[in-house]
């Protein structure tokens, strides 16, 4: 399953690493790709989308489920 998240508040490589790490820590995540320029994260795996959003918000960024490109 693929989830696309719209991420707000990222401005640099450190932000990308923090969001990537937060998403990778969620149970069921198989892979994560965060795009700073688009402000999006693509998450593969069986993780619950609410858990993904909560993990990003806990890191201090905004997140919401987004439609596929």
N, C-alpha and C positions, 0 to 999 in steps of 0.2 A: 504494500500500500504506500502511496506517496501523499505527503502533506506539503502544501505550500503555505508558508507563513509570511505575512507582511511584517517587517521589523522596523521600528522607528527608534531614533536616538543613536544610531551607529554613525561614527564619523571617522574611524581609523582602523588600522589593522588590529590593534588591541581589542577594539569592540568586536570585530569579527571573531577573534579567538575566544573571547568571553562568551559570546552567543553560541559558537560552535561547541565549546566545552559544556555549556549548560544543556544544550540539546542532546549531546552525546550521553549525558548522565541519566537521561530518562529511560526507564525500562522499555525494551522493545525496539529501540532505535538501532538500525543497521548501518546507516550512513547519513551524513549531513554535508550539505554544500551551502555556504552562506555567501551571498553576493552583496558587497557593500554598495556598489553603484546603483543596483536595483532596489536595495533595501528588502531583500527577500531571502528566505531560507527554504531549501528543498530537503525534506526529511523522508528517508525511506525506512520502512519497517512497520511493525504492528503497534507502535506507541499510540496512546490516546492523545488526540489533538489538544484537549484541555490541559493535559499534563505538560505538553510541549509549550503551550502559551504560558503556563504558570512558571515553568523553569526560566523562560526568557525574562518575564516580568520580575522574577526574584533577583535577576542580575541587574535590574535597573533600566531595562529597555521596554519599549512597547511592543506588543505582538498581537496579531489576530490572524485567524485563518483567512487565506486569500484564494481566489479562483486560480485554476491552472492558467498558464500563459496561453 
